Amino acid sequence: MDFNTVKNLTQQYLFPNYGRMDIAFERGEGCYLYDAADNKYLDVAAGIAVNSLGHSHPEWVKAMRDQVSHLVHVSNLYHIKEQAMLAQRLNTVTPDAITRSLFCNSGAEANEGALKTAVRYTKRSKVLSALNGFHGRTSASLGATGQTKYQSGFEPLISNAYQYYTFNDLESVKDLISKDTAAVMLECIQGEGGVIVATPEFVKGVRDLCTDAGALMIVDEVQTGICRTGKWWGFEHYDIVPDIITSAKGLAAGMPIGAVMTTDEIASVMTPGTHGTTFGGNPLVCASGCSVIDIINRNRILDNVNKVSAQWMKELKAISSPKIVDVRGKGFLIGVEMKDEATAASVKNYMFDHKILINVAHGKTVRLMPPLIFSMEEMEYFMVNFKAAVEQA
């Protein structure tokens, strides 16, 4: 099907809730996507940090074909082997205290599940989350998303349970936390908010405040988890252990999944009937998650993230241009803040015209989040074009 047909069908039959670029892709391989005319695009967005293994990774494809051939879905009315196997694998890459997993279909759903768990466990009513943060677009997670541009027009759906602190300002958390606080939600890097990295003092301070107040610390690892920042989880950079971790995006390499992970004690309050999902944790998506963890470990992909990202950050920071305000991030979650939104848009369009896909977050920050298999050669090719894009912007 040619692109114009796809576009016309989209405009005729789909909700107009996405601002889409004028392209549709037919297939993917490695770090590249191909359109109907077989034009090749370097993917430095990875489906918004989802395609952790790139596209059509042969080991992952084999695992998916094997799973599809014998079982795709059964409900959570029954024990699911693949779900138990994925929970066991997650147990090997999380702190010792984090022993239990609950699976759902997305990051927003994972955050909803985490919030329900925190409120039920603490029997408290208030949740603190960060201004400029992002936790999803479902009703409760939208309340936790401290950005009015996403909440505007949906206020009747948003609970009054939320209070918003200033990111990296520990005093603002101190001012809000109380005996009524069920949880403090935190991103170690505000991805959608412009790739803003939390300071060690802030993260450790929030951990201490939660412990002292009897509130739970929920760390949203939807975007930063699964080796995205150069460690399995973003919070590992800060030498703390959250009470609840949420994950999604890169966990299943493109299959729709979300996970809530916590301790035995906290998980114990979620008894039968307190939460559930029809599709969450079905055999296919959990087999995908198992495959992702196995491939990352077997192929030492985390080493690649650290090696390539260290050089990438060095080269990005070496660009001398008044159009670049800052370069920040960790691992393969990098933000290049441009001087204004028009400059960021110009860079994005130039890269697209040169068949490189990037994303702009929070208006003027170019967000780079390639597949974890992104190579040194692909990074250097990106840099040649990115320098030209900045120069002409």
C-alpha positions as CSV (number, residue, x, y, z in Angstrom):
1,M,0.0,0.0,0.0
2,D,1.4,3.4,-1.0
3,F,1.9,6.2,1.5
4,N,-0.9,8.4,0.3
5,T,-3.4,5.6,0.6
6,V,-2.2,5.0,4.2
7,K,-2.5,8.7,5.0
8,N,-6.0,9.0,3.5
9,L,-7.2,6.0,5.4
10,T,-5.7,7.4,8.6
11,Q,-7.4,10.8,8.1
12,Q,-10.7,9.1,7.3
13,Y,-11.0,6.4,10.0
14,L,-8.7,7.2,13.0
15,F,-9.1,9.7,15.8
16,P,-7.1,12.9,15.1
17,N,-5.2,12.7,18.4
18,Y,-1.7,12.3,17.0
19,G,0.5,14.8,15.1
20,R,2.0,12.4,12.6
21,M,5.0,12.9,10.3
22,D,4.4,12.2,6.6
23,I,5.8,8.7,6.5
24,A,4.7,5.1,7.0
25,F,7.1,2.3,7.5
26,E,6.9,-1.2,6.0
27,R,9.7,-3.0,7.8
28,G,12.7,-2.7,10.1
29,E,16.1,-4.3,10.6
30,G,18.5,-3.5,13.3
31,C,18.6,0.3,13.9
32,Y,16.9,1.0,10.6
33,L,13.4,1.4,9.3
34,Y,12.3,1.2,5.7
35,D,9.3,2.9,4.0
36,A,7.2,1.5,1.1
37,A,9.8,2.8,-1.4
38,D,12.5,0.9,0.5
39,N,14.1,4.2,1.7
40,K,16.3,3.5,4.7
41,Y,16.0,5.6,7.9
42,L,18.3,5.5,10.9
43,D,16.1,5.1,13.9
44,V,17.3,7.2,16.9
45,A,13.9,7.3,18.6
46,A,13.3,3.5,18.9
47,G,9.6,3.8,19.1
48,I,10.0,6.3,22.0
49,A,12.6,4.1,23.8
50,V,10.6,0.9,23.1
51,N,12.6,-1.1,20.5
52,S,15.4,-2.0,22.9
53,L,16.7,-4.7,20.5
54,G,16.2,-2.7,17.4
55,H,13.9,-4.1,14.7
56,S,13.5,-7.7,13.8
57,H,16.3,-8.9,16.0
58,P,16.8,-12.6,14.8
59,E,17.0,-14.1,18.3
60,W,13.9,-12.3,19.4
61,V,12.0,-13.1,16.2
62,K,12.7,-16.8,16.7
63,A,11.4,-16.6,20.3
64,M,8.2,-14.9,19.1
65,R,7.6,-17.4,16.4
66,D,8.1,-20.3,18.8
67,Q,5.7,-18.7,21.2
68,V,3.0,-17.8,18.6
69,S,3.1,-21.4,17.3
70,H,1.9,-22.9,20.6
71,L,0.2,-20.3,22.9
72,V,-0.6,-16.6,22.6
73,H,-3.2,-15.8,25.2
74,V,-4.8,-17.4,28.2
75,S,-6.4,-15.4,31.0
76,N,-5.2,-14.7,34.5
77,L,-7.8,-17.2,35.7
78,Y,-5.0,-19.7,35.3
79,H,-1.3,-20.0,36.1
80,I,0.8,-18.7,33.1
81,K,4.2,-20.3,32.8
82,E,5.8,-17.4,30.7
83,Q,4.5,-14.9,33.2
84,A,6.2,-16.7,36.1
85,M,9.4,-17.0,34.1
86,L,9.5,-13.3,33.4
87,A,8.8,-12.4,37.0
88,Q,11.7,-14.7,37.9
89,R,14.0,-13.0,35.4
90,L,13.1,-9.5,36.7
91,N,14.0,-10.7,40.1
92,T,17.5,-11.3,38.9
93,V,18.0,-7.8,37.7
94,T,16.3,-5.9,40.6
95,P,17.4,-5.3,44.2
96,D,17.0,-8.3,46.6
97,A,14.1,-6.6,48.3
98,I,12.1,-6.3,45.1
99,T,10.6,-9.8,44.7
100,R,7.1,-9.5,43.3
101,S,5.8,-8.4,39.8
102,L,2.4,-7.6,38.5
103,F,2.0,-7.3,34.7
104,C,-0.2,-5.1,32.6
105,N,-0.2,-3.5,29.2
106,S,1.6,-0.2,29.3
107,G,3.6,2.3,31.4
108,A,0.5,4.3,32.3
109,E,-1.2,1.1,33.5
110,A,1.8,0.2,35.5
111,N,1.8,3.6,37.2
112,E,-2.0,3.2,37.9
113,G,-1.3,-0.2,39.5
114,A,1.6,1.3,41.5
115,L,-0.6,4.1,42.8
116,K,-3.4,1.7,43.8
117,T,-1.0,-0.5,45.6
118,A,0.6,2.4,47.5
119,V,-2.8,3.8,48.6
120,R,-4.1,0.4,49.7
121,Y,-0.9,-0.5,51.5
122,T,-0.5,2.8,53.4
123,K,-4.2,3.6,53.8
124,R,-3.3,7.2,52.9
125,S,-4.8,9.5,50.4
126,K,-2.2,11.9,49.0
127,V,0.4,11.3,46.2
128,L,3.3,13.7,45.5
129,S,4.6,13.9,42.0
130,A,6.9,16.3,40.1
131,L,6.1,19.3,38.1
132,N,7.2,18.7,34.5
133,G,7.0,15.0,35.1
134,F,5.2,12.4,33.0
135,H,3.5,9.2,34.2
136,G,0.9,8.6,31.5
137,R,-2.4,9.7,30.1
138,T,-4.9,7.5,31.9
139,S,-7.0,9.2,34.6
140,A,-4.9,8.5,37.7
141,S,-1.5,8.7,35.9
142,L,-2.6,11.9,34.3
143,G,-3.2,13.3,37.7
144,A,0.3,12.4,38.6
145,T,1.6,14.0,35.4
146,G,2.5,17.5,36.6
147,Q,1.9,19.3,33.3
148,T,-1.2,21.3,32.6
149,K,-0.9,20.9,28.9
150,Y,-1.8,17.2,29.3
151,Q,-4.5,17.8,32.0
152,S,-6.3,20.7,30.3
153,G,-9.8,19.7,29.4
154,F,-9.9,16.6,31.5
155,E,-10.0,18.1,35.0
156,P,-13.2,16.2,36.1
157,L,-11.3,12.9,35.7
158,I,-8.3,14.0,37.7
159,S,-8.4,13.2,41.4
160,N,-7.5,15.9,44.0
161,A,-5.1,13.4,45.6
162,Y,-2.1,14.9,43.8
163,Q,0.3,17.5,45.1
164,Y,3.2,18.7,42.9
165,Y,6.8,19.3,44.0
166,T,9.6,20.9,42.1
167,F,12.0,18.4,40.6
168,N,15.5,18.5,42.1
169,D,14.2,20.8,44.9
170,L,14.2,18.7,48.1
171,E,12.8,21.5,50.2
172,S,9.6,21.5,48.0
173,V,9.1,17.8,48.8
174,K,9.7,18.5,52.5
175,D,7.1,21.2,52.4
176,L,4.4,18.8,51.0
177,I,5.1,15.3,52.5
178,S,3.0,14.5,55.6
179,K,1.2,11.7,57.5
180,D,-1.4,11.7,54.7
181,T,1.2,11.0,51.9
182,A,0.8,7.5,50.5
183,A,3.7,7.8,48.0
184,V,6.2,10.1,46.2
185,M,6.5,9.4,42.5
186,L,9.8,10.1,40.9
187,E,11.6,9.8,37.5
188,C,15.3,9.6,37.8
189,I,15.4,11.3,34.4
190,Q,12.4,13.3,33.3
191,G,12.4,12.0,29.7
192,E,9.3,13.7,28.2
193,G,10.0,16.7,30.4
194,G,13.2,17.5,28.4
195,V,15.7,14.8,29.7
196,I,16.2,16.5,33.1
197,V,18.5,14.4,35.2
198,A,17.9,14.1,39.0
199,T,20.7,15.0,41.3
200,P,22.1,12.4,43.7
201,E,21.2,14.6,46.7
202,F,17.6,14.9,45.5
203,V,17.0,11.2,44.9
204,K,18.7,10.2,48.2
205,G,16.8,12.9,50.0
206,V,13.5,11.8,48.7
207,R,14.3,8.2,49.7
208,D,15.1,9.4,53.3
209,L,11.9,11.6,53.5
210,C,9.7,8.7,52.4
211,T,11.3,6.4,54.9
212,D,10.8,8.9,57.7
213,A,7.2,9.7,56.8
214,G,6.2,6.1,56.2
215,A,5.4,6.9,52.5
216,L,6.3,4.7,49.6
217,M,8.9,5.8,47.1
218,I,7.6,4.9,43.6
219,V,10.3,5.2,40.9
220,D,8.9,5.4,37.3
221,E,11.3,3.4,35.2
222,V,9.0,3.2,32.2
223,Q,11.5,5.1,30.0
224,T,14.7,4.8,31.9
225,G,14.6,1.0,32.7
226,I,15.9,-2.0,30.8
227,C,19.5,-0.7,30.4
228,R,18.4,2.6,28.8
229,T,20.7,4.7,31.1
230,G,23.6,2.3,31.1
231,K,22.4,0.3,34.1
232,W,19.4,-2.0,34.3
233,W,17.5,0.7,36.1
234,G,17.9,4.5,36.4
235,F,17.8,4.4,40.2
236,E,20.9,2.3,40.3
237,H,22.9,5.4,39.6
238,Y,21.8,6.8,43.0
239,D,22.5,3.9,45.3
240,I,18.9,3.7,46.6
241,V,16.2,1.1,46.5
242,P,12.6,2.2,45.8
243,D,9.6,0.6,47.4
244,I,7.8,0.2,44.0
245,I,9.3,0.2,40.5
246,T,7.3,0.6,37.3
247,S,8.5,-0.6,33.9
248,A,7.2,-0.9,30.3
249,K,8.6,0.4,27.0
250,G,11.8,-1.5,26.4
251,L,10.8,-4.5,28.5
252,A,9.3,-6.4,25.6
253,A,11.0,-4.9,22.6
254,G,7.8,-3.6,21.0
255,M,5.1,-5.9,22.5
256,P,2.6,-4.1,24.8
257,I,3.6,-4.7,28.4
258,G,3.9,-2.9,31.7
259,A,5.2,-4.2,35.1
260,V,4.8,-3.1,38.7
261,M,7.6,-4.5,41.0
262,T,7.7,-4.4,44.7
263,T,8.4,-6.2,48.0
264,D,6.6,-9.3,49.4
265,E,5.0,-7.2,52.1
266,I,3.7,-4.4,49.9
267,A,2.4,-6.9,47.2
268,S,0.5,-8.8,49.9
269,V,-2.2,-6.2,50.1
270,M,-3.2,-6.8,46.4
271,T,-5.5,-9.8,47.0
272,P,-7.8,-11.3,44.4
273,G,-10.2,-8.8,43.0
274,T,-8.2,-5.7,44.0
275,H,-6.6,-5.3,40.5
276,G,-6.7,-7.1,37.2
277,T,-6.3,-7.1,33.5
278,T,-7.5,-9.2,30.6
279,F,-4.4,-9.1,28.4
280,G,-1.7,-8.1,30.9
281,G,1.0,-10.7,31.3
282,N,-0.2,-13.1,28.6
283,P,2.1,-15.8,27.3
284,L,3.2,-13.9,24.2
285,V,4.2,-10.6,25.8
286,C,5.9,-12.3,28.7
287,A,7.9,-14.6,26.3
288,S,9.0,-11.4,24.6
289,G,10.2,-9.9,28.0
290,C,12.1,-13.1,28.8
291,S,13.7,-13.0,25.4
292,V,14.7,-9.3,25.8
293,I,16.4,-10.0,29.2
294,D,18.1,-13.1,27.9
295,I,19.5,-11.4,24.7
296,I,20.7,-8.4,26.7
297,N,22.6,-10.6,29.1
298,R,23.9,-13.2,26.5
299,N,25.1,-10.5,24.0
300,R,26.5,-8.1,26.6
301,I,24.4,-5.3,25.2
302,L,24.8,-3.2,28.4
303,D,28.5,-3.0,27.6
304,N,27.6,-1.6,24.2
305,V,25.3,1.1,25.7
306,N,28.1,2.3,28.0
307,K,30.8,2.2,25.5
308,V,29.0,4.0,22.7
309,S,27.1,6.5,24.9
310,A,30.3,7.7,26.6
311,Q,31.8,8.6,23.3
312,W,28.5,10.0,22.0
313,M,28.2,12.4,25.0
314,K,31.8,13.4,24.6
315,E,31.3,14.3,20.9
316,L,28.0,16.1,21.5
317,K,29.4,18.2,24.3
318,A,32.3,19.1,22.0
319,I,30.0,20.9,19.6
320,S,30.6,24.6,19.9
321,S,27.4,26.4,18.9
322,P,25.3,29.2,20.4
323,K,22.3,27.2,19.2
324,I,23.0,24.4,21.8
325,V,22.2,25.3,25.4
326,D,23.0,22.0,27.1
327,V,23.8,18.4,26.6
328,R,22.6,16.0,29.4
329,G,21.4,12.5,30.1
330,K,22.7,9.0,30.8
331,G,23.4,6.1,28.5
332,F,21.1,6.0,25.5
333,L,18.8,8.7,26.9
334,I,20.4,12.0,25.9
335,G,18.9,15.4,25.6
336,V,20.4,18.2,23.5
337,E,18.6,21.4,24.5
338,M,18.5,23.9,21.7
339,K,18.1,27.7,22.2
340,D,14.4,27.7,21.2
341,E,11.6,25.6,19.8
342,A,12.2,26.8,16.2
343,T,15.8,25.6,16.3
344,A,14.8,22.2,17.7
345,A,12.2,21.8,15.0
346,S,14.7,22.8,12.3
347,V,17.2,20.2,13.5
348,K,14.5,17.6,13.6
349,N,13.3,18.4,10.1
350,Y,16.8,18.5,8.7
351,M,17.6,15.1,10.2
352,F,14.3,13.7,8.8
353,D,15.1,15.0,5.3
354,H,18.5,13.2,5.7
355,K,16.7,10.0,6.7
356,I,17.5,10.1,10.4
357,L,14.6,9.9,12.9
358,I,14.9,11.9,16.2
359,N,12.4,13.2,18.7
360,V,11.9,16.6,20.3
361,A,10.7,16.6,23.9
362,H,9.3,19.6,25.9
363,G,9.5,21.9,22.9
364,K,13.2,22.5,22.4
365,T,15.1,19.4,23.6
366,V,16.3,17.0,21.0
367,R,15.8,13.6,22.7
368,L,18.1,10.8,21.5
369,M,17.1,7.2,22.5
370,P,18.2,4.7,19.9
371,P,18.0,0.9,20.2
372,L,20.4,-0.5,22.7
373,I,22.3,-2.2,19.9
374,F,23.2,1.3,18.4
375,S,26.8,0.9,17.2
376,M,29.8,3.3,17.2
377,E,29.6,3.5,13.4
378,E,25.9,4.5,13.5
379,M,26.6,7.0,16.1
380,E,29.4,8.6,14.0
381,Y,27.1,8.7,11.0
382,F,24.5,10.4,13.1
383,M,27.0,13.0,14.4
384,V,28.1,14.0,10.9
385,N,24.5,14.8,10.0
386,F,23.6,16.3,13.4
387,K,26.5,18.8,13.2
388,A,25.3,19.9,9.8
389,A,21.7,20.1,11.1
390,V,22.8,22.4,14.0
391,E,24.9,24.6,11.7
392,Q,22.0,25.2,9.3
393,A,19.3,25.6,11.9
